[in-house]
Structure formats: structure tokens, C-alpha cells
Amino acid sequence: GVSTWADVAAGSLARVDLAVPETGTLEGLVSRRDRGPVGRATVTVLPAGSRVPAARVDVDARGRYRVQLPAGEYAAFAAPGDGADAAPRERPAPVRVAPGNGTQLDLVLSAGPGTPSVVRVVEQEGVASAGTLVLVTTTDDLHAVATAVTDDEGLVRVEVDARGPLHARAVRGGRVGGPVPLAPSGPTVVTLRAPAQLRGTVVALDGPPAGGFTLELVALSEDASVATTLGGAAGRKSAHGVEAPRRLDFADERFEIPDAPAGPVRLMVQTTSGRSGVAEAVLTPGGVHEVQVVLDPGASVEGRAVDARTRRPVVGASVLVGDGRPARAQARTDADGSFRLSGLPSGPRLVRVLAPGYAPAERYAQLEPSADIDVGEVALVSSAAASSARSRDTR
């Protein structure tokens, strides 16, 4: 579907036009490499560059499928069962759906009789690590061909049908292990490394303090990159007790992560107001690290609210700055009708002035880091005059 924002004023009618994209049809035949019966199978279609399915459809008794999609670029794969926990063992097949036309794409089941392998995950002390996420990946592009969670004995059995050498990795919170070459026979043992403790502060050199933010922790070393960025089935498993490094929310300027992955990491912060900051650090196993994340230089917006007819200042008006969506009041005009807001995120912003007895007034401003933007006088029209003008326009 499509969506847009609408500004609905009290007592008025707002008009919203929505353009529904033209669709096309994707269909084809699902088969197995060994030419055996397909049985119950599901085709999952992903928008290009996304891991969130655009559609998931069951194949029929003949192995055929058909789905209607908005025109665009996609990738598709087939998996046994209902596909709810399916992850492609090979790269999904790219396909372009043309508007108003049918597109044919035949698929091969991404799972089937493969080579069974056993992976055992242990802690540094050698004890079994239960409930740990195991990933089997290719060595060239780190594509995950299998994911599973260890049992109470730290063991997991995976079946892989990818060609070429493979590696096993393991992750549980900040304890990361691997990569270890997948053994051709016998169990592959992966030992988890100790996590690091990471804490710090988000600092705003100008404008209001962070006052709440989202922190995304990304491991930069090769052996942890798959575990920290993988979506799909592994991402779903992480929501069921297997915690990989992830996006975390904090209520004030401080943050603390007791199980960060050892090695080089990048911290990316975005505050509730939209400002961002980035910092990098090298964490040692078992070490305690303090990191300061400085927010990017903010922009400033100033102006003056006046009555459109008398040109007198409008005192106590609320000034909101956002990206077109609803925003909270961030400042009020003073005795001269002036206002100033600092520490604002860069980008196109909508400056909206609201005052009792007046219709809302808006100005657009393109904000850049450290820029000081003056939107000048913002003339507010009385609600009565605005209502009279709408009545004349209706007539």
C-alpha cells in the first residue's frame, strides 16, 4: 500500500490523494534438484535490498505459484513447509516485475537432502554453550547457508547443500566465536570469546542534550560481521532468546552494554529529535571501555511571528520543527515575537508556528550542520479571517 501525512485543522476538510502503484504478476514452477516430489513448499518474495518479505505464497500440488506484486525489482526463493522460518541457502533469484505484465521465474527448493554436519559450541572454560546461534557461511561473500540454535549439550546438526568451503560461526550476546572451517567429518568445535563491557555518554556540543537515543552497535571485524548484521531466520531466532548485537534504546545521555563483542566496533547514535553521531572503538575480551559519542554539529533556526494584519508580534506562539510529520512544541516566541531553536538535525525541515486564535503558518528550511537559518517574519492570519477566506473560495 501507500501512505502519506495529512495536516487536519479543526473545523476544516483536508484532502489527501493517494496513487496506488500499478501491479504485475510473478509466477513459475518450483522443483527439486533430485527431481523428487516438491510436497508442501512456499515461495518468498523480497523487495530488492530488503530482508522483509513483500509476499509469501504456497505452491500448488503441481509445484506452481502465482502472486501479484507492485511493479519493481525483487528477489525470490522457495523453501519447504510454510516458509515462516525459511532462509535461502543460496542467493535469492533476482527478478523484475513489469507493470501490467506477467513474469515467469522458475525456482529450485533452497533446502533438501544435504550434507549433515555437527557443530559444537563451548565457552572459554570448555563447558557447553546452550541456546547459542550457529551460522554456517560461505568463505567468499559470507553468505549464510544455514542457521540453527544449539541444544543443552551445545550441539547443533545442520544440513548444507552449498558448494565450496564453508565456515562455522557462533554468537550469543557479545560472546562471538569463529570463523572455524567446517569439518568434513566429525563435530566442528567453535569456542566463544569473552565479551567486553562498553559504556559511555552521548554529548551534544550545542542545543538540548540527547534526552533519549537509539544506539546501533556494529562489529567491524570479519569474524563478527555476519552475526551482527544477519537478518532473515537468524534475526527471527534472536527474538527468541539468542541475542546478537543489536539496536538498543536508552532514556538519557548514558549507555551501558555489558556484553559487547570484542574487536573493532562502530557505534551509531540517533536521538529522538533526529540528530546523529558516530564513534569507533577497539574492545578487548573482558575489558571495560568508556566511549564518548559526540553528536554532529546542529543547525539553528530563528525568526519572528507577527500578526498578518497589524504586523504586531505574536507572543507565546508555539514553534515546531520537523520533517513534515507531527512534531512536539520545541520553543515559544518571546515578547518581541522572536524565536530561536538550536541543535537541530540537518536536512529539509518544516518550521510550523501555532498560536491561539490564528491559523497555523509554515516555512520550509534546508538545514545544514552548523548553519544558522533565519526564516524572517512568519505572518499569522487570524482564524476568523482564514475561515472567511475558505468560505469565499468554496463559493
N, C-alpha and C positions, 0 to 999 in steps of 0.2 A: 504493500500500500504506500500511500504518500501522505505527508503531513506538513503543516505549516503553522506559524504562530499568528494569532489574531489579537488585536487590541480592541476590547469591547468596552465602550464607555457607557456609564449608567444612562438609561433612557434613550439610547441610540441603537441603530441597526448596523452591525458590522458585516461586510461582505467578504467571503473567502472563496476563491476559485481554486479548484484542485485539478491538476492534469494527470490522469491515470495513464501510465506508460502502456504502449501497445505491446502485446504479448506474442510469443511464438510457441511452438511445440517441440519438445525433445522426446525422442522415442528410440527404441532399439531392442536388441536381443542380448540377454545375459547368458553366458555359457561357462563351463568349467574347462580347465586345461586338460584334465584327464577324460573329458567328454562324458563324464558321469552325469546323473540327474542333478539339476540345479536345486530342487527342493524349494524350501522357503528361503527367499532372498530379498534384499532391499537395495534400491539404488538411492544414493545420497548425492545431492547436487549442491555444490558450494559456489557462491559468488567469487569471482577472481580476486585473489589476495585475502580471502576471509576464511576462517575456520567455522563460522556459524552457518549451518545449512540453510539454503534457500528453499529446499524441498526434500522430502524423503518419501519414496513411493515403493510399494511392494510390487514384485514381478508376478505375472500370472502363471498358470500351470504350464504354459509353453515357454516360460522364461522371458517373456516380453514385458516391457514397461512403457509408460507414456505419461508425460507430465507437462503442464502448461506453465510457462515462466515469462516474466518481463524480458524484453529483448536485452541482450548484453552478453558479457563474457563470463563463462562458468568453468568449473571442473567437476567431474563426476566419477564415482567409483561404486562398485557393487560389493556387498558383503552378505554372508549368511545370516539368517534369522531376521529379527525386526530392525536391525541397524542402530538400535538405541545406543549401544556402546561400541559401535564399529569405528575402526580407524583404518585407513588404507595402508596396506602393506607395501604397495608400490605407489608411484606418483599418480594422483587422480588424472584422468584424461581431460585435457583442455577441450572446450567446445564453445562455439559462438551460436547463440540463439538469435535468429533473424526475426524482425517483426513481421507477423502475419504469415510466416512460413513454418514448415516442419523441418527439423534437423535430425538426421539419423546418427546415432552413436551406439555401437555395439561394445559391450563390456565383458570382461572376464572377472570372475569372482576373485577378490583380493585375498581370500583365505581358502584353505583347502588342506588336503593331506600334505604336510610339510615335514621338515626335519625337526624332530623333537630335541630340545636342549634343556639342560637343567642349570639354573643359576642359583648360587648360594650367597647370601649377603650376611656379613658378620660385622660386628662393631670392632673397634680397635683392640678390645680385650679378647677377641675371638669368639664371643658369645653370639648366638643367632640374633639377627635383627628382623623381628616380625613386623608385618604391615608396612614394608618398605616398597616404594615404587621402583620397578626394574624396567629399563628401556634397552632394547636391542636396536642398534642403529648401524647404518652403513658407514664405512670409513671415509668415503669421499665427500658426501654432502651432508652427513649427519641426519639423513632421513630415517625416522623411526619406522621399523618394520614390525615391531611387536612391543607391547607393554603388558605388564602384569604386576601383581602385588604378592609379596612373599607370605608364606604361611607361618604358623607358630614356630617352626623349625628354621625359619629364614630361607626356605627353599621355594622356588617357583619353576614351573615347567612351561616352556614356550615352544611354539611350533613356528618355524620360519621357512619361507619358500623363496626368499630373495637370493640373488646370485652374488658371488663375490665375498670378500672377508667382512665379518661383522664384529662389532664391539658391544660389550655389555656395560651399562652404567646403572647407578642406583642413587636414589635421593630420598631422604626423609628429613623434612625441615631443612636445616642448614647443614646436615651431615650428607656429604656427597661422596660417592665412590666411583672409580673408573676414570677413563675407559680401560677395559680389560678385553683382550681378544677373546672372542667366543670359542671355547674349546671344541674341537671336532668330536670328542667323546669325553664322557665323564662330566662332573659339575664344573662350572666356571665360578670361581670364588672372587667376589668383589668386596673389598674392605672399605667401610665408611670412614672418612676422615673427620676429625673433631671439628665442630663449628666454632665460629668466632662470635664474640659479643660486640655489638655495634650500637652506639648511642650517640646522640648529638642534638644540635639545635638548628632550626631554620631561622635565618636572620634577614630582616628587611632593613636595608640601609636608609630607606625613605618610605613614607607612607605608613599605614597602620601595620601592626605586627601580623604574623601569619594567621594566628587565630584559627587554626584547623587546616589540615592539608592531607593530601594523598601522596604516599611515598611508594615509588616503584623501584625495587631492588633487582638489578640485573647483573648476573655473574658474567665476567668478560673472558674468563679462561675457557679453553676449548672443552675441557672435560666437564664443565658445568653448564655450558650454554644450552645444550639440548634440554636438560632438566628444568631450566629456569624459563624457557620460552615456549616449551611444547604445549600445544592445545589439544583439541580433539579428545580422544579417550583418556589420555593421561591427565588432561585438565579436569575432566569429569571425575576421575578417581581421586584427584587432590581434594575434591569437595567431600570425600567420604573417608577422611582420616589420614590420608597420605599428603602431608603438607609440603609443597615445593615453595621456594622463594616466590613471593607474590606481591600484589599491590596491598598496601596497608594504610589504614586511616588513623590519624591522630588528631586529638581535640585542641591541642595548644601548640606552642613552639617547640616542645621537646619530643624526641622519639627514642625508642629503645627496642632493639631486636636481639633477643638472647641467642638466636640460632642462625646467624648469618653464615653463608658459605665462605669458607676460606679461599683466599686468592684475590685477584683484582676484581673490584665491583664498581658499578656505576649507580649512583642514587639520583633519581629524577623526581622532583617535587613539584606539585601543583597545588596552590592554595585554593580555598573555597571562592576567593574573589577572581581567580584566573591567572594569578602570577605564577611564574615557574622559576626553578633553579636546578642546577646540576652540579654534582660533585663526584669525585672518584677517590677510591682508597684501595690499598692492598691490605687484606686481612690475613692474619696468621692463625693457624689452628689453635684454639684455646686462648687466643689473645683477646684483650679488651681494647677497643678502639673508639676514640671520640672524634666525630666529624662535624664540621660546620658547613651547612648548605646556605649560600648567600643567594637571595632572590635576585633575578635580573633587575636592572635599573627600571623603576616605574616611570610612567608618564604622568603629567599633571594637566588638569583641565580647569579653566576658570571662566567666569562670565558674569552676567548681571541680569536679573529678572526684573522686567518693568511692565507696567500696565500698558497695553497696546494703545489705549485711547489717551490717557493722561500723561504717559511716559514717566509716571512716578514709580519708585522702587516698590517691588512686592516683597514684603518682609516675611520670613518664616516659611517660604516655599520649600518643598522637598525636591532634592536633586538626586536623580538616579542615573547611574551609568552602567550599561550592559551591552550585550552583543545582539540585541533585538528580542531577547527573551525577557520574561518578567525579572526585575531586579529589586533589591531592597533599597530603602532610603539610605543614602550614604552621606548627605550633607544637607544643611538648611541655609537659606540666604540670610545675610545679616541686615543691619539697619539700612544699609545702602543698597540692598537687593543683590549684593555680590556673593559669589560662592567660589570655592576652590577645593578641588579634590586632588590628592597626590598619591603616588604609589599604585597607579592603575596599570593593568596589564595592557600590552601593546596589541594593535590590531584595530579593525574598524569597530567603532563603538557608537552606541546611541545614547545621547545625553537627553534626559527627559525631565522636565520641570513640572511639578504638580503643586497647586495651591487651591485652597477652598474658594469657591465662587468663580473659578477660572477653568477653562478647557485646557487639557494638557498641551504643552508645547515641546517640540523636539528639535534637536540639532544632531547632525552626524559629524563625527570627528575621526580622522585616521591617526591613531596614537602610535608613536614610536618610542623605544626606550630612551629615557632621559629627556624627552621632548616636553615643552611647555606650550599647551594649546589654549588659545583664547577664542572662545566661540562668540564673543561680543554680547550684545544685548539680545536677550530672549524675550520677545514680546508675548505677554499672556492676554488672551481675549476672554472677556467675562463670559460666564456660562450662558447668561441671558442673550448676549449678542451672538454667541455661537449657535444657540438654538434658533434664534431668529433667522440667521443666515441659512441654516439647514432647511427651515420651513420654506424660505424663498426658493432654494434650489429644488425642493420637492415640487413646488407649484410650477 
